[in-house]
Amino acid sequence: MFSDKIYGFYGSLRPPKGLPKGVDALFPQGDPDIMQLVKAFLDKFYSDNRPRTLILGINPGRFGAGTTGINFTASRQLTQFCGIDNHLKQQSELSAEFIYEVILHYGSVPGFYSDFFLSSVCPLGFVKDGKNMNYYDDRRLQDAVTPFIVDCINQQCQWNFNRECCICIGGEKNFKYLSSLNDIHGWFKTIHALPHPRFIQQYRRKHKADYIREYLAVLKAANGKK
């Protein structure tokens, strides 16, 4: 089952070593209670062997996957849209709010997850001075986690994913970095880039409907739908 492969992957994650001073990894997978939530999510939406298209964000943030272990899903979305009760403080995240709007416009939560798997270029997030940090914000951090990132994407590409294309969330820097690695490793024939939800929510909210349409067009094209 696809769910077993994903769960095994998350269960095997360990924070990469050699992080720059003052940078800590977000590692919710180290909490057995979080892993129970991850398992419930995977059993509900991925207990099959359907081929899916991989969507790669940047890395988890504190209030989304850095808390729930589920990409682009804060505790509120986990309850409200995924129907999975949890013990976590019911909080949301801007990126998760946008992604679940897209998911509902796509059709339904089960329908979306039957076609796609939301992951991240770097499956563990980072914090510095109590604030979220992207893997590319510090070149020392990027260099330190690149072997970890390559290994994680290699593992995921052994699953039943659409290798014709991948969708990259996070416009310029995430897309540029992923594309450079893809040129070396040949994971996907094509990578489609989409602007990051946090950017949209913070700076382009008036044009959110346009961005939702952009997302839907890329999602449907990736799955050969009109």
N, C-alpha and C positions, 0 to 999 in steps of 0.2 A: 504494500500500500504506500501511496505517496506520503500519507501522514506519518508512517513509521520512519521513512527516510528523513523527513524534515525534523521530526522529533529527535532522532538520533544525531542529526547534525547540530542542533541547538544544545543537546545534552553534552556534546563533545567539546563545545567552545570553551576556551580559556583565554583570559585577557592576555594580549601580546606583551612580551617583555621589552625592556629597553625604552619605555616611554620617557619623553622629556620630563625633567623635574617640574613638579607642580601639576602634571596632567594625570588624571585618574580615569580608568575605564569604567563605563557603566556596565554592570554585569548582573542583570536580574536573573539570568539563567542559573546563577549560583544559589538561588532561593527555591527550595522544593515546592513551596506553595505557588510560586510563579510558574514553575514548570507544570504544575497541575492545570493551571489556566491555559497554558500553551497547548497541552495535550487535549483539553476539552475543545479548544478552538480547532485544532488540526483534525481531531476525530469528527467534528461536525462538518467541516468543509472540504477535507482532503482525504477521506477514506475511500479512495478509488485510484485508478491508474490512468486517468485522463491526461493527455498532453496539455501543457499550459505554456503561456508566454511569461517570461520572467520580467518583472519590473524592479529596477534597482534605484533606490533612493541614495542619500549620501551616507548617513549613519544615524542611529537612534538618538533621540533627544530625551531629556530627563522626564518629561511628562507623558511621552508616548511609549514607544517600544523600550525606552530605558527604564520604564516602570512595569509595563505589562508583558514585555518579551515578544509582543506582536507588532509588526511593523505598521506604522501610520495608524495605530489604534491605541487611543488613551482609554482609561478605565470607563469613561462614560460611553464611548462608542462600543466598547466590548459588551456593556450591559444593554444599551439602547438598540443597537443595530445587529449585533451578533447573537443576542439572547443568552449571553453567558454571565450569570451572576458571579460576583467576585467580592472579595473582602477589602478591596482597595478603596481609598478615598476617591469619590466620584468627581474626577476632574477631567477637563478636556485639553485639547491642544489645537492650535490654529491649523496646522497641517492635516491633522486627523479630521477636523471639521470639513475642510475642503475635499479631501479624498472621499469621505463618505457621501458628500453631495454628488460627486462624480459617480460613485458606485450606484447610488439610487437612480441617477439619470441613465446609467448604463442598463438598468433593468431591475436588479435585485442584488442583495448581498450574496446569496447562494449562487446566483447566475454569474456574478463577477468572479467569485473565487473558484468557480468551476472552469474559468477560462484563464485566470491569471494567478501568479504568486507574487506578493509584495515582499521584496527583500531589500537589502542595502548593499552598496559597494563594500562598505565595511560593516559587518553585522553587529559590532559592538560600538557604542557611542563613547564620547569623552567629555569630561568636565574639567574646567580650570577656574579656580577662584569661585566655585559654585555656579558657574555658567556653562551652558552648552558650548561645545567646541567641535568644529568639523575636522575631519582627518587632514584636510589640505590647508587648514589655517596656519599651520606651523610646518615648515619643510622638514624639520627634524622628526616631527610626529609622522608625517607622510612617509618618510624613508623608513621609519621604524616599523610601520604597520603594513607596508607594501607586501612583504612575503606572506603575512597573515591574510591579506586581502586576496592575493593570487590563489593561495591554498583554498580559501573559502569558495571562491568562484569556480575553481576546478572541481571541487566537491559537488557543488550545485549543478554543474553542467553534466554530471553523470546521471542526473535524474531525467525524467521524461519531459524535457523542456523543448520548446520551439527554438531550434538553433538558427532558423532563418533570420530572426530578428529579436532584439531586446529593446525594452523601453527604459530610458534613463531619465529619472526625475532629478532635476538640478542642473539647469541650463549650462552655463559656461564651464565652470571649474570641474564639476563632477563629470560632465560629459567629456571634456578634454582628457581628463585623467583616465577614465574608463576606456575611451577610444585608444589611447596610447597603449594600454595594456592589451586591449583586444587585437591591436596590430601585431603584437608579439605572440599572443597565445591562440588567436583565431577562434575565440569562443562563438562569435555570432557573425553572420554575414552582414547584417545591418544593425545599427543602433539608432533609435529614434529618440531625440531629446525633447523634454518638456520642461517648462519653467517650474520652479519649486513652489509648492503651495504656500509656504510661509511668505515668500516674496509677493505672491498674489494677494494674500490676505492682508498683508501689512501696507503694501504700496499700490496695489492695482484693484482694490476691492470694488470700485465702481465699474470695473470691466470684468468682473468675475464670470458673468454669463458667457462672455466671449472665450475666456480661458477654459471653462467647462466644455464648450463646444470643441475647442482645440484638443482637449484631452480625449473626448469621445471619438473624434475623428481618428486619432492615432490608435486608440484601443481597438476600434473596429477594423481599421486597416491591418493591424497586426494579426488579427484573427480572421482576416479575409471576409469581413462583414461590411455591409453597406449601411 
